Amino acid sequence: MEIALVCMPANQFNSENIMKKHVHKLATHTALILISALSFSFPVDAFADADAEKKPNTSLLSSKGRNISATKRRILADKSQQITDEARYAVSGTQQALLSLENNDTKTALTLLQDVSKKLAAMLAKNPGLALLPADIEADVFDFEGDADAIKKEIKQADDLLDGGNLQSARQIMAELASEMQITTISIPLGTFPAAIKNAETLIAAGKTNEAAQVLDEVLNTLVAVTEIIPLPLLRAEALLTEASVLEHNGDMSKEQSRADVLILADAAKEKLNIAQLLGYGGKEDYQLLYTAIDEIKETLHSEKSASTWTKIKQNLTDLKNKIIQPKNNRLQTH
């Protein structure tokens, strides 16, 4: 299984009213997450921009399935539905309370924390047993633009540098060998966060502002980051295969033209899968069943077995994503 080293800034919590010191921590700290990837379920047609009225050609292959910005927006819109205003406020209110304490404004800090406690209590009442409450989300795209030959060349260069003991130079090359969307969800640990806020309230009421500030600083460090890594070559292969399945049934094309274009798209999809494999998103054995299913298109296209072949491709692609994508949680560290 591949190991991806992800450096994700938690800068989604910045606001004009958050104390500069703590904002700096949150904006610059990183969650160094060793992960393989995270399970993320996509329908096979989710990223297709197929148009059954248009014939594909080789000039379209360079852009087919590459509308990553639109994909990013769709995913963020879907994930953002999980995040409530109350959850966002629980984090920003805690940060603002910490700012108020550092400015010796205990009255404002206490009011903010009381509001945070009420919102957390309401969320717990609505979601009993919930361990993590999503509070914010961000997405970043890292895309290696080269083809398979370029990747092999970069890997060889990195290997040579490693053999020569030039670790840092090799590291710079390897850092560029990624083609993925990273989606990080920041969540509140409900098992500890509400109690810590109540504790800070008690300390403020007792005049122990320094201790209260320390509690708030520490509880903000317990926010949990879950990073999902979605390999872009898999999305592009999926879009190409979806387009191919549509074209087989295009009544405006002859079977000969349809077959030629479907096979062009199928071969292009295999190239994207090969790129994903070379970049370490799974091993060769993980892709074999999908490669085999795609090759079956040549034999079953425009036959009664065609539908079962496309079903097999869709299932193998889903299985591949579920196999190479696994979850990893990491607590944010602001120190």
C-alpha positions as CSV (number, residue, x, y, z in Angstrom):
1,M,0.0,0.0,0.0
2,E,1.2,3.5,-0.8
3,I,2.1,5.9,2.0
4,A,1.3,9.6,1.4
5,L,2.8,12.3,3.5
6,V,0.3,15.0,3.8
7,C,0.9,18.5,5.1
8,M,-2.4,20.3,5.7
9,P,-2.6,23.8,7.2
10,A,-5.7,24.3,9.3
11,N,-6.3,27.8,8.1
12,Q,-10.0,27.5,7.7
13,F,-10.6,28.8,11.2
14,N,-8.9,32.2,10.7
15,S,-11.1,35.2,11.3
16,E,-10.5,38.9,11.8
17,N,-11.4,38.7,15.5
18,I,-9.2,35.7,16.4
19,M,-6.1,36.5,18.4
20,K,-3.0,36.9,16.2
21,K,-0.9,34.6,18.2
22,H,-3.3,31.7,18.1
23,V,-4.3,32.3,14.5
24,H,-0.7,32.1,13.5
25,K,-0.5,28.7,15.2
26,L,-3.6,27.5,13.5
27,A,-2.7,28.9,10.1
28,T,0.9,27.5,10.1
29,H,0.7,24.3,12.0
30,T,0.5,21.1,10.1
31,A,-1.1,17.7,10.5
32,L,1.5,15.3,9.2
33,I,-0.6,12.4,8.3
34,L,0.7,9.1,7.1
35,I,-2.1,7.7,5.1
36,S,-2.9,5.4,2.3
37,A,-6.1,7.2,1.4
38,L,-9.6,7.4,2.6
39,S,-12.8,5.6,1.5
40,F,-14.8,7.9,-0.6
41,S,-17.7,6.6,-2.6
42,F,-18.2,7.9,-6.1
43,P,-20.9,6.8,-8.5
44,V,-19.4,5.8,-11.8
45,D,-21.0,8.7,-13.7
46,A,-20.3,11.3,-11.1
47,F,-17.4,13.0,-13.0
48,A,-18.4,12.3,-16.6
49,D,-19.0,15.3,-18.8
50,A,-20.1,13.1,-21.6
51,D,-22.2,14.4,-24.5
52,A,-23.8,11.6,-26.5
53,E,-24.3,14.0,-29.4
54,K,-20.6,14.5,-29.9
55,K,-18.0,12.2,-31.2
56,P,-14.8,11.8,-29.2
57,N,-11.4,12.2,-30.8
58,T,-7.9,12.0,-29.7
59,S,-7.7,15.8,-29.2
60,L,-10.3,15.5,-26.5
61,L,-8.4,13.0,-24.5
62,S,-6.0,15.5,-23.0
63,S,-8.9,17.3,-21.3
64,K,-11.5,14.6,-20.8
65,G,-12.2,14.0,-17.1
66,R,-9.8,16.8,-16.1
67,N,-12.3,19.4,-14.9
68,I,-11.0,19.0,-11.4
69,S,-12.1,22.5,-10.2
70,A,-15.8,21.5,-10.8
71,T,-15.2,18.2,-9.1
72,K,-13.7,20.0,-6.1
73,R,-16.7,22.3,-5.9
74,R,-19.1,19.4,-6.1
75,I,-17.3,17.5,-3.3
76,L,-17.0,20.5,-1.1
77,A,-20.7,21.3,-1.5
78,D,-21.6,17.8,-0.6
79,K,-19.3,17.6,2.4
80,S,-20.3,21.1,3.6
81,Q,-23.8,19.9,4.2
82,Q,-22.4,18.0,7.2
83,I,-21.2,21.2,8.8
84,T,-23.5,23.4,10.9
85,D,-23.2,27.0,11.9
86,E,-23.2,25.9,15.5
87,A,-20.2,23.7,15.0
88,R,-18.3,26.5,13.2
89,Y,-19.1,28.8,16.1
90,A,-18.0,26.4,18.7
91,V,-14.5,26.6,17.3
92,S,-14.4,30.3,16.4
93,G,-16.1,31.2,19.7
94,T,-13.4,29.3,21.6
95,Q,-10.7,31.0,19.7
96,Q,-12.2,34.5,20.3
97,A,-12.6,33.7,24.0
98,L,-8.9,32.9,24.1
99,L,-8.2,36.2,22.4
100,S,-10.4,38.0,25.0
101,L,-8.5,36.4,27.9
102,E,-5.2,37.5,26.5
103,N,-6.6,41.0,26.3
104,N,-7.8,40.7,29.9
105,D,-11.5,40.9,28.8
106,T,-12.8,38.1,31.0
107,K,-16.4,39.3,30.7
108,T,-16.4,38.8,26.9
109,A,-14.5,35.5,27.2
110,L,-17.0,34.1,29.7
111,T,-20.0,35.2,27.5
112,L,-18.5,33.6,24.4
113,L,-17.8,30.3,26.2
114,Q,-21.3,30.2,27.6
115,D,-22.6,30.5,24.1
116,V,-20.3,27.8,22.9
117,S,-21.4,25.5,25.7
118,K,-25.1,26.0,24.7
119,K,-24.5,25.3,21.1
120,L,-22.5,22.2,21.9
121,A,-25.2,21.0,24.3
122,A,-27.8,21.5,21.5
123,M,-25.7,19.5,19.0
124,L,-25.2,16.7,21.5
125,A,-28.9,16.5,22.1
126,K,-29.5,16.3,18.4
127,N,-26.8,13.7,17.8
128,P,-26.4,11.6,20.9
129,G,-23.4,9.3,20.7
130,L,-21.7,11.3,18.0
131,A,-17.9,11.2,18.6
132,L,-16.7,13.8,16.1
133,L,-18.6,16.9,15.1
134,P,-17.5,18.3,11.7
135,A,-16.7,22.0,12.1
136,D,-14.9,23.0,8.9
137,I,-13.6,21.6,5.6
138,E,-11.0,22.5,3.0
139,A,-9.7,21.0,-0.2
140,D,-6.4,21.2,-2.0
141,V,-5.4,19.8,-5.4
142,F,-1.9,18.6,-6.2
143,D,-1.5,17.5,-9.8
144,F,1.5,16.1,-11.5
145,E,1.0,16.9,-15.2
146,G,3.5,14.5,-16.7
147,D,2.7,11.1,-18.4
148,A,3.9,7.7,-17.4
149,D,7.3,8.1,-19.0
150,A,7.9,11.4,-17.1
151,I,6.9,9.7,-13.8
152,K,9.4,6.9,-14.5
153,K,12.1,9.4,-15.2
154,E,11.5,11.3,-12.0
155,I,11.4,8.1,-10.0
156,K,14.8,7.1,-11.5
157,Q,16.3,10.4,-10.7
158,A,15.1,10.2,-7.1
159,D,16.5,6.7,-6.8
160,D,19.8,7.9,-8.1
161,L,19.9,10.7,-5.6
162,L,19.0,8.4,-2.8
163,D,21.7,6.0,-3.8
164,G,24.1,8.9,-3.7
165,G,23.0,10.0,-0.3
166,N,21.3,13.1,-1.5
167,L,18.2,12.6,0.6
168,Q,16.8,16.2,0.5
169,S,17.2,16.5,-3.2
170,A,15.4,13.2,-3.7
171,R,12.7,14.4,-1.3
172,Q,12.0,17.4,-3.4
173,I,11.5,15.3,-6.5
174,M,9.3,12.8,-4.7
175,A,7.1,15.6,-3.2
176,E,6.1,16.5,-6.8
177,L,5.0,13.0,-7.6
178,A,1.4,13.4,-6.6
179,S,-1.9,13.7,-8.5
180,E,-4.6,13.9,-5.9
181,M,-7.3,15.9,-4.2
182,Q,-6.9,16.3,-0.5
183,I,-10.0,16.9,1.5
184,T,-9.5,17.7,5.2
185,T,-12.4,17.8,7.6
186,I,-11.7,19.5,11.0
187,S,-13.9,18.0,13.7
188,I,-14.7,18.7,17.4
189,P,-14.1,15.7,19.7
190,L,-17.4,15.7,21.6
191,G,-16.1,13.4,24.3
192,T,-13.7,16.0,25.7
193,F,-14.3,19.4,24.1
194,P,-17.6,20.4,25.9
195,A,-16.2,19.5,29.3
196,A,-13.0,21.5,28.7
197,I,-15.1,24.6,27.8
198,K,-17.1,24.2,31.0
199,N,-13.8,23.9,32.9
200,A,-12.6,27.1,31.4
201,E,-15.8,28.9,32.4
202,T,-15.3,27.7,36.0
203,L,-11.7,28.9,36.0
204,I,-12.7,32.3,34.7
205,A,-15.4,32.7,37.3
206,A,-12.8,31.9,39.9
207,G,-10.4,34.5,38.6
208,K,-7.9,32.0,37.2
209,T,-7.6,33.5,33.8
210,N,-4.2,32.2,33.0
211,E,-5.3,28.6,33.7
212,A,-8.5,29.1,31.7
213,A,-6.4,30.4,28.7
214,Q,-4.2,27.3,29.0
215,V,-7.3,25.0,29.0
216,L,-8.6,26.7,25.8
217,D,-5.3,26.6,24.1
218,E,-5.0,22.9,24.8
219,V,-8.6,22.0,23.8
220,L,-8.1,23.7,20.5
221,N,-5.1,21.4,20.0
222,T,-7.5,18.4,20.3
223,L,-9.4,19.2,17.1
224,V,-9.2,16.2,14.8
225,A,-8.2,16.4,11.2
226,V,-9.4,13.6,8.8
227,T,-7.8,13.8,5.4
228,E,-9.2,12.1,2.4
229,I,-6.9,11.6,-0.5
230,I,-8.6,11.1,-3.8
231,P,-6.3,10.1,-6.7
232,L,-7.0,12.3,-9.7
233,P,-6.0,9.7,-12.3
234,L,-8.7,7.4,-11.0
235,L,-11.3,10.2,-11.5
236,R,-10.0,10.8,-15.0
237,A,-10.1,7.1,-15.9
238,E,-13.6,6.9,-14.5
239,A,-14.8,9.8,-16.7
240,L,-13.2,8.3,-19.8
241,L,-14.9,4.9,-19.1
242,T,-18.2,6.6,-18.5
243,E,-17.9,8.5,-21.8
244,A,-17.0,5.2,-23.6
245,S,-20.0,3.4,-22.2
246,V,-22.2,6.3,-23.4
247,L,-20.7,6.2,-26.9
248,E,-21.4,2.5,-27.4
249,H,-25.1,3.4,-27.6
250,N,-24.8,6.6,-29.7
251,G,-27.4,6.0,-32.5
252,D,-25.9,8.8,-34.6
253,M,-22.6,6.9,-35.1
254,S,-21.9,3.8,-37.1
255,K,-20.9,0.7,-35.1
256,E,-17.4,0.9,-36.7
257,Q,-16.9,4.5,-35.6
258,S,-18.4,3.9,-32.2
259,R,-16.1,0.9,-31.7
260,A,-13.1,2.9,-32.7
261,D,-13.9,5.8,-30.4
262,V,-14.8,3.5,-27.4
263,L,-11.5,1.7,-27.7
264,I,-9.6,5.0,-27.9
265,L,-11.3,6.1,-24.6
266,A,-10.7,2.7,-23.0
267,D,-7.0,2.7,-23.8
268,A,-6.8,6.3,-22.5
269,A,-8.5,5.2,-19.3
270,K,-5.9,2.4,-18.9
271,E,-3.1,5.0,-19.3
272,K,-4.6,7.0,-16.4
273,L,-4.8,3.9,-14.3
274,N,-1.2,3.2,-15.1
275,I,-0.3,6.7,-14.0
276,A,-2.1,6.2,-10.7
277,Q,-0.3,2.9,-10.2
278,L,3.1,4.5,-10.9
279,L,2.4,7.3,-8.5
280,G,1.9,4.8,-5.7
281,Y,-1.9,4.7,-5.4
282,G,-2.0,1.0,-5.0
283,G,0.1,-1.8,-6.4
284,K,0.0,-3.5,-9.8
285,E,-2.0,-6.4,-8.4
286,D,-4.7,-4.0,-7.2
287,Y,-5.4,-2.9,-10.8
288,Q,-5.2,-6.2,-12.6
289,L,-8.9,-7.1,-12.4
290,L,-9.9,-3.7,-13.7
291,Y,-7.3,-3.9,-16.6
292,T,-8.7,-7.3,-17.5
293,A,-12.3,-6.1,-17.5
294,I,-11.4,-3.1,-19.7
295,D,-9.7,-5.4,-22.2
296,E,-12.9,-7.4,-22.4
297,I,-14.6,-4.4,-24.1
298,K,-12.8,-5.4,-27.3
299,E,-14.6,-8.8,-27.3
300,T,-18.1,-7.8,-26.0
301,L,-18.7,-4.4,-27.6
302,H,-22.0,-4.2,-29.4
303,S,-22.9,-7.7,-28.2
304,E,-25.4,-9.1,-25.6
305,K,-22.5,-9.4,-23.2
306,S,-21.6,-5.7,-23.3
307,A,-23.8,-4.7,-20.4
308,S,-22.3,-7.2,-18.1
309,T,-18.8,-6.0,-19.1
310,W,-19.6,-2.4,-18.2
311,T,-21.1,-3.6,-14.9
312,K,-17.9,-5.5,-14.2
313,I,-15.8,-2.5,-15.0
314,K,-17.9,-0.3,-12.7
315,Q,-17.7,-2.8,-9.9
316,N,-13.9,-3.3,-10.3
317,L,-13.4,0.4,-10.3
318,T,-15.4,0.8,-7.1
319,D,-13.5,-2.1,-5.5
320,L,-10.2,-0.6,-6.5
321,K,-11.0,2.8,-4.9
322,N,-12.3,1.1,-1.7
323,K,-9.1,-1.0,-1.5
324,I,-6.5,1.7,-2.0
325,I,-8.3,4.4,-0.1
326,Q,-8.3,4.1,3.7
327,P,-9.0,6.6,6.6
328,K,-6.5,8.3,8.9
329,N,-7.3,10.6,11.7
330,N,-4.8,13.0,13.1
331,R,-5.1,15.5,16.0
332,L,-4.1,19.0,15.1
333,Q,-0.9,20.1,16.7
334,T,-0.5,23.8,17.2
335,H,2.7,23.8,19.1
